[in-house]
Amino acid sequence: LIFSPPSQYKFRDLTIEELKNVSKTYPNFTFSMNTYTFKDGSQKDLLNFSGTVPVKYGNSYNIPICLWILDSHPFAPPICFLKPTANMGIAVGKHVDARGRIYLPYLQNWSHPKSTLIGLIKEMIAKFEEELPLYSLSSSDAARQSELLSYIAKITEGETDMKSRSTTGGRTEGCSNKITVVGAGDLGIACVLAVAAKDVADKVVLLDLSEGAAKGGAMDLEIFAVPNVEISKDFSASADSKVVVLTVNSLGNAQTYLDVIQSNVDLFRGIIPAVSHYSQNAVLLVASHPVEVMTFVSWKLSSFPKSRVIGVGANLDSERLQYLLSNLLKAEVLAKDAWVVGEQGEDKVPSWTSCNVAANQTEAMAAHNSREQVANRAMEVLKGKGQRSWSVGLSVADLADSIVKDKRKVHSVSTLAKGCCNINSEVFLSLPCVLGTSGVIEMVRLEEDPLLQEKLQGSAGSIHDLQQQLKL
């Protein structure tokens, strides 16, 4: 071993023993001391080692990694990164974020003496053989990757100074209205086609985060050359977007509902910082499930103001409700004030944003009951209508249109509900909001209804409890 930890390491002998084992098993690793910058801006001189690990994914690959050893090692896990060369792109996934930081169950469950550096590297290899973390870039993509890597090298962990830096990637010249859709699954493709059909944007970028070559709908979009649509695996393609639509959902082998959501959180942890870095003034529009939780996660990970992080929420249900009231039940006067609010699923409820002032309490009660009957009939019809990818795509295009064109139109979208209806927790629920270029301009006041408030508070409580169990 050519490098020993300095005296600042509290458990120096244990650390040396571990490093000897690493050096013996992986002789290509090199050791050094460098300054590490943490998320809060603080810095510390830490031991790190870098090299390649062998991974079999069809062919054999040498994956470059770098591990930073904290001075409380081995009682604290190392901080792990990929170390791609300029011609390698990072394949964002469940275990790797856009900056190349590596997240593994082994790290989350780290416990000395059971956990060791050798054990960690072995799990890293096993996970990389399930999902290869790097891919080869074209020459043009490699140039952009080189620029990004040089920036990341200045800030060890790849944290961006969002107030002082704007990275464009050189892709948006002459493009004033640009929308990026993240995720090339059925919903992502539906969003791209709907946005293109409504002529919402000058350019639509589809970020395909799937492994390997373009496949399925993304490949077909490329084959048939849909106008003004670009398909890319490079986050820099999203630079300076007005709206970033998030459609990705993890397809892992999670056993419980909480595990499924945690997999989505892990996936977003690699996506949100990257798109936020490249489009610092964008509105994030979340369509991933569960939309209320994932909108909260996007808000926390992006550090954007609450007005610029919204979920698709009950926009589709509200548009359907208003359509049914006007066209099926011939209640046009009621339709313009009718909304579906709360959370997606069985707990969504109809509500009203205004009502005519009745002459007396009896008339007011009669008017309320009449509206409730009509709304309940409409909601029964809605129960038979699912939300297909193409219908959600149309809803996304509708929202994007109001944002990009600053229409100041009211939509029922997932927004931060704290302070509304006596809700005190940070949860996102669908509420009627005026949308414009800056996202939510104002929240439209709902009619006072004790039963509605009770339902919204119940939804807020269950969502908050779920969020408390997640590891952000």
N, C-alpha and C positions, 0 to 999 in steps of 0.2 A: 504494500500500500504506500503510495507516494504522498499522501496528504492526511494529516491528522487534524481533528477539530481543535480550535483554540480553547483557551481556558474558560471562555464565557459559557461553554456548553456545560450544563449542570451535571449531566450524567455522562461524562466524557468517555469513561472506560467502556460502558455499554454501547455507546455510539461507535467507538472505534471497532469493537467486536463485530458489530453489524456491517460496517463499511468493509471490513476484511472479507466477510462472506460475499458481499456484493462484488468486490473486486475479483475474487476467486472464480465466481460463477460467470461474471460478465467482464472479462479483461479489457474490453474495448472502452469501458466507461472512464471518463476523465473527471478529476475532482478539483474544485477551486473554491475560493471565497469571493462572493460578490455582494453588492448591495441590493436588497430586495425591497420593493415599494408595496406596502399594503394598501387596501382599499381606502383607508382613512387618510392616506398620504404619508403616514409615518414610514420610516425606513430602518433597516437593520442589516448588518453584515451577517450573512448566513452561508454555511457550507452548502454547495450544490454539486450534483454530478450529472453528467449527460453522456449519452451514447445511444446505441440502437438495440432494439430487442427483436428477435426473430418471430415473425408471424406468418402462419400459413393460411392463405385465403385463396384457394385455387392454386395460385403460384406462391412462392416464398417471398416475403418482403422484410426489409429491415426498417422498422419504425423508429424514428428518432424521438427521444424523450429527454426531459430534464426534470430532476427531482430536487426540491429545496428542503433541507433538513432544519427544522426549528431547533432553537437552543434548549428546548425541553424534551427533545427526543431521548428515548423511545416512548415517552409517555404521551406524546402528541404526534399525529400523523404528518407525513411530509406534504408539501404542496406540489402537485404534479402537473406538468405541461407536456404537450407535444412540442416538438421543435422542428417544424417543417422547413424545408429549403424553399427557395423562390419558385421552383417548378412544382411544388406540391400545394394542393388546396385542402383545407380542413373540412371533413365531412361531419357537419354538426349532427349530433345524435343524442341518444339517452345518456352516454357517458362522456361526451366531449362537447364543449361550447365553442362559440365562434372564435374565441381568443386562443383556443387550444388547451384550455384548462381541462384536466381529467377528473371526472367524478366517478367513484366506484363504491359499491357496498362495503368493500374491504376498508376503505377510508372512513366511511361513516361509522363503522362498527369497530374502529381501531381500539385495541386494548392490549397493553403490554402485560405479560410476555408472549401472549398468544399471537399477536400481530408482529410481523417482521417485514423488513424491506424486501427480502427474497420472496416471501409470500405475496406481498403486494404486487411485485413485478410479474409473478406467475399469474395472478388474477387479471392483471392488465393485459397480458398476452392472450389469455383465454377470452376476455371480452372483445379484444380487437379481432380475434379470429371469428367471432360472431358478427361483428359489424366493423369493417375496416375503417379506420378513422381518417385516412388520407386518400387523396386521388391525384392523378396527374393533371396538370393544367396545360391549356394551349399556350402558345407563346404570348398572345395578347393578355390572357388572364394571368400568366406568370409575371408580366411586368407590373400589373396592378397588385399582385400578391407581394412582390418585392417591396413596393411602396408601403404597403400595409405592415409588412414584417419589420421594416426599418423604423416605423413609428412605434410599433409594439416594443421593439428592442429598447427604446428610450424609457419606457415605463414597463418595468419587468412583468407585471401581471396583465398588462394590456388594458388597464383602465384608461378611459378617455377623459380628457378635460373638455366637458361638454359646453362650457361657457365660452371657451376661447378658441376652439378649433372647429372648423367645418371641412369635412372631407367629401369631395364630390366624385372622385374617381374618374373625372373627365368624361362622363357619359351623358350629361343632361343639357348640353348646350342647345339652346333654341327650344327647350321643352319646358313649358310653363306649368302645365297640369299633368303630373305624373302619378300613377298609382302603382304600388307594388303589392302583389299577392304572394304570401309566403305559404308554400305547400302545394304540391302538384297532384294531390288526390282528386277524387271526384268533385269535392266542394271547391277546391282551388280552381280547377278547370272551369266549373260552372260560374264562379265569380269573374274570371277573366273574360269569358264569353259574354256574360251579362253586361259587364262594364264596357266592353268593346261595342256591344249592340246598342247601348244607350248613348254612345259617343260621349262618355263622361270625361275621358282623359285624352291628352295628346299622345300619351304613351303608357302602355301597361307592361310591367315587368313581372314575370312569373318566376319566383325563386323555387327551383326544384331541389329539394334537400334529400331526395331518395338516392339510394346507392346505385353505382354503375351508370351505364348509358341511359339517355332519356328513354322512357318507356310509357306505354299506355297513352293517356290523353296528352301529356306533354310532348311526346314524340309526334302525335298527330297534329298538334298545333304547329309544330316546326315543319312537318311535311307540307301542310296546306297553307303555310305562310299567312296566318291571320294578320291583317294590317296593323301596324303600330304595336305589335306584341313581341317582346323579347323574352327568351327563356335563358336562365342562367343559374349556375350553382354558386356564383360569387356574390357575396353580400354587397360589394361595392356597386353592383348594378342597380341597387335600390336607392342610390344617393339622391337626395333632395326630393324625395317623394312628398306629395301633399297628403296622401293617405297610405298607410300600410295596413293591409288586411291580413289577419292571422287565421289560417284555416287548419293548421297542423294538429294532429292528435297522435299520441304515442300508440304504437301497435305492439307493445311489449306483452310479456306473459304474466301480467299482474293477476293476482288471485282475488283481491278484494277491490271494492269501489274506491277506497282510500288509496290503494296501491296504483290504480289506474290514474287517479288524479295526480298522485306524486310523480308518476312517470311523465305526465304532461308538464308538470312544474319543472322537472329536470330538463326536459326538452326546451322549454321556454327560457330556461336559465342560459342556454347557449345562443338563443335567437334574439331576444329582446335587447340586450346590450349592443349587439351588432347593428340591428336596424335603427336603434336610437342614435347610435354614433353617426351613421351615414345620413339620417334624415332627422335632424335635431328639432325641426319645427313641424314635423308631421303630426297628423291625428292617427292614433293607433285604433283600429277597428277590429275587435276580437270576435271571431266566429267559432273558435274552438270550444270544446265541451269540457266541463260544464261552464257555460259562458260567464256566469256571475263570478265564479272563483277564478277563472283564467283571466278575466278582466282585472280583477284585484291583483293577481300575480303580475300582470303586465304593467300595471300602475306602479307597483313596488319596485320592479326590476328596472324600469325605464327612468324613474325619477322625474317623469313628465308631470305637469300640473294635471289635476283631476279632470279638467275640462277637455284635455286632449287624449284621454284614454276612455273609450266607450265600448260597450259590447252590443252585438246585434239585438240582444234582448228579445222583446216582444213586438218588434216592428212589424214582422210578417203577420203575426196574429192580429195586431191592431188594424193593419190595412185590410185584412180579411174581414174582421168584425165590421168595420165601417162600410165595406162593400156589401156585406150581407144585409146590414140595416137599411142601406139605401136602395138596393136592387131587389132583394128578396122580400124584405119585410116592409118596404116602402116607408121607412122612418128617416127620411133625409135630415130632418131637423135635429134628431138625436145623434145621427151618425157623426157629424162634425165634432161633437164633444165626447165621443166614446173612445175608450182606450183599454187595452189589455195591459196590466201592470203586474209587478212582482217578479217572480222567478219563472224561468221556462219550465214546462212540464205541468203536472197535475195541479200545482199550487198557484198557477196564474189566475188572476181575477179581473173581471170587467170593472171599469171605473169611469168617472165623468169629470171633466175639467171645469164645467160651468153648468148653471141651471137657471131657469127663469124664476124670478122671485114671485112666489105665490101670494095671493091676497091674505090667506090665513093658514094656520097650521094644518087644517084638514085638507086644503087644496095641495099644500106642499107634500103631505104624506101620500095623497092620491097620485100626484105626478111622479113621486119617487117609486111607488109600487108599479106604476105603468112602465117606467123605464126599466125596472128590474125584470119585469116579465119579458119585455122585448129582448133585453140583453141575454137573459137565460136561454131563450129560444135560439138566438144567434150562436151562443156558446155551445149549445148542443149540436148544432150543425158543424161547428168548427172541430168538435171532437173526432169527427170522421175524416178529417183532413190531416195527413201527416206532413212532415217537413222534408221534402226531397231535396237533394243537393241543388237541383236547378231552381227550386222555389226560394231556397235560402240565398242562392246566388243573385236572383232578381232583387231580393230584399237588400243585400249588400250593395248592389249597384244603385238602388234607390237612395240609400244612406250616403254613399260616396258622392252621388250627384248633388245632394243638398249641401254637403261639406265643401266640395271643390268649387261649386258655383255660388256659394254663399247665399243660398235660397232663403234662409231664416224660416225654414219649414219645421213644423212640430212632428217629432217622431217619438215613439215609446222605445227608449234604448236603455241599456244597462249603464247606470251612472252611480257615482258615490252617493249613497242614500243617507249618510250620517247627517243628522239634524232634521231630517224629514220624518213626519209621522212618529215623533219621539223615539227615533232610532239613534242609539248612541255608539254603535260599533261601526268599524270601517268595513262596510259591505257594499256590494254593487247590486242594485235592483233595477228593473225596468220601470221608468217613470217618464211622463211626457216632457220632452226637452226641445227647445229651439236649437237647431243646428246651423252652423256656418263654418267659415274657413278655420276658425279657431276651435272647432269642436262644439261642445255644449256652451251656448251663449247664456241661456237661462233655463231654469226649471219651471214648468207651467204648474200652477197650483191645482191640486186635486180638490174636488168637493169633500167637505168634511163628512166622514162616515165612520163611526166607531168600529163597525164590523170590518171595513176595509183596513183601517189602521191596525186592528188586531191581527189580520192575516199577514200584512206586510211585516209587522213586528215578529210574528212567528217564523216567517221565511228568513228574516234577518238573523234571528237567533240560531237557526239550524245551520245557515251558511257560515256564520261566525264560528260556531263550534267546529265545523269541518275545517275551516281555514287554520284554526289553532293547532290542528294535528299535523299540518303540513310542514315540511322542512324547506324553507325558501333559500 
